[in-house]
Amino acid sequence: MDIAILSVGLSVHSTRRIVEEAQNAGHYIELIDHTKCSVKLGEGKPQIYLGEDNVTDEFDAIIPRIGAKVTRHGAAIVKQFEMNDVFSTARSLGITRARNKVRTLQIMARKGIPIPQTLFSINPDNIEEQIKLLGGPPVIIKLQEGTHGLGVILAETKKSAKSIIDTLYKMDTSILLQQYIEEAEGEDIRLIVVGNKVVASMKRKSELDEFRSNVHRGADTEAIKPTSKELYIALNATKYLGLGVAGVDLIRSKKGPLLLEVNASPGLKGIEAATNVNVAKHIIQFVERNALRKRK
């Protein structure tokens, strides 16, 4: 097959791993920098250009790896490939939904997927009431489109929470507030979904004095066997967002597992190292199963 991976460069570890596995399977795979792509609309069939090169009909499948800063443009490029009947491992709508934490949690709440108590507002005049609705401090303050643990703040007192929230509201920064799950003790779990299967799972524990358990923040990792409830949440959350490949983050609470967020371009380095699972190979096999069927 001819596959395009939409990414900014091979210096990105996860991109490089997927390229390696595609080549190992005998496929032609080309890096397409989506930030340098254009779409031409008008007379005839819409055309996708990489610089001056027309790549509209060059590929059987695409694997989007869209960064947070260019989500809107990247999703638009993915959408045009979809409209030209090219298989994608992530739907454009799924990419934009997953990038926005509030939109993700709204969909999950509607579908009955358990989530932490969450509140979002833009009203700076009743911050104390907002904190009270979540059971009081400590509370988690999150940027709606943050990644890798960036833009996630633990406010331990009412005073600090009010100060941070007020500042962010007045800066027109989109945030959400969440209940702090004390019993999680700085741990969460990441499950990688490929197609209709969870292929790898790990627990992440934050370093001392750091409540965020992202690998990018230096968290310790270990492979785990997820519970049936955790598998159910991960598989259905991915399906509800319209993603073929996703990283699903859960937290274990007294009430059971709760969904934190879904990542449409999950990193592979940490989870492949922790689990010894070749996640990149699973992604290529997913493309083979679906894109080949589309070409028949």
For each residue, the residues with C-beta under 8 A, 3 or more apart:
1: 27 28 60 61 287 288 291 292
2: 27 28 29 30 58 59 60 61
3: 22 27 28 29 30 59 60 61 62 63 287 291
4: 29 30 31 32 55 58 59 61 62 63 81
5: 15 18 19 22 29 30 31 32 62 63 65
6: 32 33 34 62 63 64 65 66 74 77 78
7: 10 12 15 31 32 33 34 65
8: 12 33 34 35 67
9: 12 15 31 33
10: 7 15 16 19 31
11: 16
12: 7 8 9 15 16 65
13: 16 17 267 268 269
14: 17 18 65 265 266 267 268 269 280
15: 5 7 9 10 12 18 19 31 65
16: 10 11 12 13 19 20
17: 13 14 20 21 268 269 272 279 280
18: 5 14 15 21 22 29 63 65 268 280 283 284
19: 5 10 15 16 22 23 29 31
20: 16 17 23 24 280
21: 17 18 24 25 278 280 281 283 284
22: 3 5 18 19 25 27 29 284 287
23: 19 20 26 27 29
24: 20 21 281
25: 21 22 281 284 285 288
26: 23
27: 1 2 3 22 23 284
28: 1 2 3
29: 2 3 4 5 18 19 22 23
30: 2 3 4 5 58 59
31: 4 5 7 9 10 15 19
32: 4 5 6 7 37 50 55 62
33: 6 7 8 9 36 37 50
34: 6 7 8 37 64 66 70 73 74 77 78
35: 8 70 73 74
36: 33 50 51
37: 32 33 34 48 49 50 55 77
38: 48 49
39: 46 47 48 49 76 77 80
40: 46 47 48 49
41: 46
42:
43:
44:
45: 56 84
46: 39 40 41 56 80 83 84
47: 39 40 54 56
48: 37 38 39 40 54 55 56 77 80 81 84
49: 37 38 39 40 52 53 54 55
50: 32 33 36 37 53 55
51: 36
52: 49
53: 49 50
54: 47 48 49
55: 4 32 37 48 49 50 58 59
56: 45 46 47 48 84
57: 84
58: 2 4 30 55
59: 2 3 4 30 55 62 81 86
60: 1 2 3 86 87 291 292 294 295
61: 1 2 3 4 86 87 88 89 287 290 291
62: 3 4 5 6 32 59 78 81 86 87 88 89
63: 3 4 5 6 18 88 89 245 283 287
64: 6 34 74 78 88 89 90 95 264 265
65: 5 6 7 12 14 15 18 265
66: 6 34 70 71 74 75 78 95 264 265
67: 8 70 71 74 265
68: 71 99 145 146 147
69:
70: 34 35 66 67 73 74
71: 66 67 68 74 75 95 96 99 145
72: 75 76 96
73: 34 35 70 76 77
74: 6 34 35 64 66 67 70 71 77 78 95
75: 66 71 72 78 79 92 93 95 96
76: 39 72 73 79 80 92
77: 6 34 37 39 48 73 74 80 81
78: 6 34 62 64 66 74 75 81 82 88 90 91 92 95
79: 75 76 82 83 92 93
80: 39 46 48 76 77 83 84
81: 4 48 59 62 77 78 84 86 88
82: 78 79 85 86 88 91 92
83: 46 79 80
84: 45 46 48 56 57 80 81
85: 82 294
86: 59 60 61 62 81 82
87: 60 61 62 287 290 291 294
88: 61 62 63 64 78 81 82 91 92 244
89: 61 62 63 64 243 244 245 283 286 287
90: 64 78 94 95 242 243 244 245 246 264 265
91: 78 82 88 94 95 242 243 244
92: 75 76 78 79 82 88 95 96
93: 75 79 96 97 242
94: 90 91 97 98 241 242 243 264
95: 64 66 71 74 75 78 90 91 92 98 99 243 264 265
96: 71 72 75 92 93 99 100 103
97: 93 94 100 103 104 107 241 242
98: 94 95 104 241 243 246 261 262 263 264
99: 68 71 95 96 145 264
100: 96 97 103 104 144 145
101: 104 105 142 144 145 146 176 261
102: 105 106 120 144 174 176
103: 96 97 100 106 107
104: 97 98 100 101 107 108 241 261 262
105: 101 102 108 109 115 118 176 259
106: 102 103 109 110
107: 97 103 104 110 111 240 241
108: 104 105 111 113 115 237 240 259
109: 105 106 112 113 115
110: 106 107
111: 107 108 236 240
112: 109
113: 108 109 233 236 237 240 259
114: 233 255 256 257 258 259
115: 105 108 109 118 258 259 260
116: 140 178 179 181 251 253 258 260
117: 133 134 135 178 179
118: 105 115 176 177 178 179
119: 130 133 134 176 177 178
120: 102 144 174 175 176 177
121: 126 130 177
122: 169 174
123: 126 127 130 169
124: 127 165 166 169 170
125:
126: 121 123 129 130
127: 123 124 130 131 161 162 165 166 169
128: 131 132 158 162
129: 126 132 133
130: 119 121 123 126 127 133 134 165 177
131: 127 128 134 136 137 139 158 161 162 165 177
132: 128 129 135 136
133: 117 119 129 130
134: 117 119 130 131 139 177 178 179
135: 117 132 179
136: 131 132 139 158
137: 131 155 156 157 158 160 161 180
138: 154 155 156 157 161 180 182
139: 131 134 136 154 155 161 177 178 179 180
140: 116 152 153 154 155 177 178 179 180
141: 152 153 154 155 161 164 165 168 175 176 177
142: 101 146 151 152 153 175 176 177 178
143: 146 150 151 152 173 174 175
144: 100 101 102 120 174 175 176
145: 68 71 99 100 101 151 174
146: 68 101 142 143 149 150 151 152
147: 68 150 263
148: 214 216 217
149: 146 152 212 213 214 216 217
150: 143 146 147
151: 142 143 145 146
152: 140 141 142 143 146 149 212
153: 140 141 142 164
154: 138 139 140 141 180 211
155: 137 138 139 140 141 160 161 164 165
156: 137 138 160
157: 137 138 160 161
158: 128 131 136 137 161 162
159: 162 163
160: 137 155 156 157 163 164
161: 127 131 137 138 139 141 155 157 158 164 165
162: 127 128 131 158 159 165 166
163: 159 160 166 167
164: 141 153 155 160 161 167 168
165: 124 127 130 131 141 155 161 162 168 169 175 177
166: 124 127 162 163 169 170
167: 163 164 170 171
168: 141 164 165 171 173 175
169: 122 123 124 127 165 166 172 173 175
170: 124 166 167
171: 167 168
172: 169
173: 143 168 169
174: 102 120 122 143 144 145
175: 120 141 142 143 144 165 168 169
176: 101 102 105 118 119 120 141 142 144
177: 118 119 120 121 130 131 134 139 140 141 142 165
178: 116 117 118 119 134 139 140 142
179: 116 117 118 134 135 139 140
180: 137 138 139 140 154
181: 116 184 251 253 258
182: 138 185
183: 252 253 254
184: 181 187 188 251 252 253
185: 182 205
186: 205 206 210 211 212 213
187: 184 203 204 205 206 213 251 252
188: 184 203 204 213 249 250 251 252 260
189: 201 202 203 204 224 226 230 249 250 251 252 257
190: 201 202 204 247 248 249 266 270 271
191: 198 200 201 226 230 231 234 247 248 250
192: 198 199 200 201 245 246 247 248 266 271 277 279 282
193: 197 198 199 234 235 238 243 245 246 247 248
194: 197 199 244 245 279 282 283 286
195: 244 286 289 290
196: 235 239
197: 193 194 235
198: 191 192 193 201 226 231 234 235
199: 192 193 194 277 279 282
200: 191 192 223 271 272 275 277 279
201: 189 190 191 192 198 223 224 225 226 230 275
202: 189 190 221 222 223 224 270 271 274 275
203: 187 188 189 221 222 223 224
204: 187 188 189 190 213 214 215 219 220 221 270
205: 185 186 187 213 219 220 221
206: 186 187 210 211 212 213 217 219
207: 210 217 218 219 220
208:
209:
210: 186 206 207 217 218 219
211: 154 186 206
212: 149 152 186 206 217 219
213: 149 186 187 188 204 205 206 217 219
214: 148 149 204 217 219
215: 204 218 219 221 267 269 270
216: 148 149 267
217: 148 149 206 207 210 212 213 214
218: 207 210 215
219: 204 205 206 207 210 212 213 214 215
220: 204 205 207
221: 202 203 204 205 215 270 271 273 274
222: 202 203 274
223: 200 201 202 203 274 275 276
224: 189 201 202 203
225: 201
226: 189 191 198 201 230 231 234
227: 230 231 257
228: 231 232
229: 232 233 256 257
230: 189 191 201 226 227 233 234 250 257
231: 191 198 226 227 228 234 235
232: 228 229 235 236
233: 113 114 229 230 236 237 248 250 257 259
234: 191 193 198 226 230 231 237 238 248 250
235: 193 196 197 198 231 232 238 239
236: 111 113 232 233 239 240
237: 108 113 233 234 240 241 246 248 259 262
238: 193 234 235 241 243 244 246 248 262
239: 196 235 236 242 243
240: 107 108 111 113 236 237
241: 94 97 98 104 107 237 238 246 262 264
242: 90 91 93 94 97 239
243: 89 90 91 94 95 98 193 238 239 246 262 264
244: 88 89 90 91 194 195 238 286 290
245: 63 89 90 192 193 194 264 266 283 286
246: 90 98 192 193 237 238 241 243 262 263 264 266
247: 190 191 192 193 262 263 266 267 271
248: 190 191 192 193 233 234 237 238 259 262 263
249: 188 189 190 259 260 261 262 263
250: 188 189 191 230 233 234 257 258 259 260
251: 116 181 184 187 188 189 257 258 260
252: 183 184 187 188 189 256 257 258
253: 116 181 183 184 256 257 258
254: 183
255: 114 258
256: 114 229 252 253
257: 114 189 227 229 230 233 250 251 252 253
258: 114 115 116 181 250 251 252 253 255
259: 105 108 113 114 115 233 237 248 249 250 262
260: 115 116 188 249 250 251
261: 98 101 104 249
262: 98 104 237 238 241 243 246 247 248 249 259
263: 98 147 246 247 248 249 266
264: 64 66 90 94 95 98 99 241 243 245 246
265: 14 64 65 66 67 90 95
266: 14 190 192 245 246 247 263 271
267: 13 14 215 216 247 270 271
268: 13 14 17 18 271 272 279 280
269: 13 14 17 215 272 273
270: 190 202 204 215 221 267 273 274
271: 190 192 200 202 221 247 266 267 268 274 275 277 279
272: 17 200 268 269 275 276 277 278 279 280
273: 221 269 270 276
274: 202 221 222 223 270 271
275: 200 201 202 223 271 272
276: 223 272 273
277: 192 199 200 271 272 282
278: 21 272 281 282
279: 17 192 194 199 200 268 271 272 282 283
280: 14 17 18 20 21 268 272 283 284
281: 21 24 25 278 284 285
282: 192 194 199 277 278 279 285 286
283: 18 21 63 89 194 245 279 280 286 287
284: 18 21 22 25 27 280 281 287 288
285: 25 281 282 288 289
286: 89 194 195 244 245 282 283 289 290
287: 1 3 22 61 63 87 89 283 284 290 291
288: 1 25 284 285 291 292
289: 195 285 286 292 293
290: 61 87 195 244 286 287 293 294
291: 1 3 60 61 87 287 288 294 295
292: 1 60 288 289 295 296
293: 289 290 296
294: 60 85 87 290 291
295: 60 291 292
296: 292 293
